[in-house]
Amino acid sequence: MILGIGVDLIKIARMNRWVDQGGLIERYFHPKEVDDAVSRGPTAMAASLAARYAAKEALAKAIGTGLKHFKLREVQVVNDPHGKPEILLHGEALRMMDEFGGKRIHLSLTHELDNAVAMVVIEG
């Protein structure tokens, strides 16, 4: 059964500004997400981070809590061996998902020109 759906859109330029400002990337992203984005090279880094940030926002919308109950770093976007994006939860984010009754998270990411979009579906 579907428990929640969330979608979010982020301007890639926003991530470019965050990269230039010290501390914001580390505040909102899991260290492995940062490493993955850096490994993609400077051109793709901002698009990768923007899509991942949109995923975090979309997850918060799907749960219905917004961002006030867990840290964004506790939501980690990874890719499976085939490149499919997945969400791993840690700490309070994992607790919130358990409390919500979520058993499976489906994630889709895309970016084009100036924007990155994420869609999350939570199954119970």
Secondary structure, DSSP 4 states (H G I P E B T S, - for coil): -EEEEEEEEEEHHHHHHHHHSTTHHHHHS-HHHHHHHHHT-HHHHHHHHHHHHHHHHHHHHHHTSTTTTS-GGGEEEEE-TTS-EEEEE-HHHHHHHHHHT--EEEEEEEEETTEEEEEEEEE-
